[in-house]
Amino acid sequence: MPKITITLLSLFFSVSLVAQNKTIDISVPDETTGQSVTLTVELDGSTPLVIGADGTVSASGLTSVNDLCAGVGLGECPECNCDGVQVEIKNFSVNGQTAVSIFPNDTLNFAWGSQGAWECVGSGLPTTTWNTLDKAPDGTQQITSPDLEPGATYSAALVCSNGPVQSLASTVQVDVIAPDPVPAGCEGRNPEQFARATSCIHSGSAFGADCTSYREVFGSDDNPFPGPDGSARNFILNRGQYAAMQFVVPQNFDREGAWNVVESQFVVPTAGDRIWSISKCPGDFDQQAIEAESTGRCYVKSGNTSSIAYQPSGGGDRFRCELEPGETYYLNVVFTDSASGTAPNDLNWFCPSGVDTCGNNMSVTSRRAN
């Protein structure tokens, strides 16, 4: 492979070269002995080599002689004195944070950056591909977590090294949420291949609300259900999630209304078909079971602009789901292209264009029933 030798001298200008899959030999003064040594840097055709007017070398993200030692830290250059090299992890995150809570089968996106390192190693997440050798000094990695134990907390660690010199370990915390126990009589009525969302508000009102609680999403302290008329939320679900928002129907309930959706007007650009249900079971998308035990229309397969309506028990409108006072229900939502009546465990989570997040603006209406 062709080689170019460059000796660092006192410069009054900056030089920029582009290697074309060449090996660059850079002669530099050893910071300890003062003698000149030659370091080899592999460059591809897209990597610039810059020698600044102050003598700073920048190549493949390297900005100093100490950093260049990273390329020879595995015994390739025994005459190089790299004892002074410091290896440091500059940043390390999972899903953009230092601690996350996930459901089984959720995706974890790791990102990290280091200085002075030649390679990095991950640990702390057994049975996943995170626990592998030979990670780049800077990089990203996406994994899923099907075999992590629900209810367990893991400390995913990263250590970077340059030969025998190692960084301190950097860690992020991963909490795996244990699914809620299924109420008696609800077995098999929620899609086991999906996870119940705890967060479903993209922005604006109710941002950060617990999506398992209807009161937090649409209600208020003085009106937990159905909530103030016209309350609107920027509603989203990630791939593989469904919403199940629990509410209790007040005694002497005399309201009727609906939950309506319109095309997304916020950052998430995609709205998809969905199945709604109002049921005494969380995550219930079993059409046959719902219709057998309820009165009115309590299961709806709809397009991306649609609604599902409610009324008091005995309301008489067959297109509205009747709610019994004092009873606990769930407003369930999942994005899917599966046909109406598909068994819960056969549902396909779907959002147009193959994106991983679906969203709509969702609002609730409420008025006194006739």
Sequence and secondary structure as in RCSB ss.txt:
>XXXX:A:sequence
MPKITITLLSLFFSVSLVAQNKTIDISVPDETTGQSVTLTVELDGSTPLVIGADGTVSASGLTSVNDLCAGVGLG
ECPECNCDGVQVEIKNFSVNGQTAVSIFPNDTLNFAWGSQGAWECVGSGLPTTTWNTLDKAPDGTQQITSPDLEP
GATYSAALVCSNGPVQSLASTVQVDVIAPDPVPAGCEGRNPEQFARATSCIHSGSAFGADCTSYREVFGSDDNPF
PGPDGSARNFILNRGQYAAMQFVVPQNFDREGAWNVVESQFVVPTAGDRIWSISKCPGDFDQQAIEAESTGRCYV
KSGNTSSIAYQPSGGGDRFRCELEPGETYYLNVVFTDSASGTAPNDLNWFCPSGVDTCGNNMSVTSRRAN
>XXXX:A:secstr
  EEEEE    SS EEEE SS EEEEEEE TTT  EEEEEEE  TT EEEE TTS EEETTB SHHHHGGGGTTT
T TT   TT   EEEEEEETTBSEEEE TT EEEEEEEEES SEEEEES TTSTTS S B SSEEEEEE TTS T
T EEEEEEEEEETTEE   EEEEEEE       TT TT S TTSEE S  B SSTTTT  TTBHHHHT  SS  S
S STT EEEEEEETTEEEEEEEE  TT  EEEEEEEE   SS      EEEEEESSTT   HHHHHHH SS  EE
EE SS EEEEEETT   TTSEEE TT EEEEEEEEB S TT  GGG  B  GGG SEEEEEEEEEEEE  
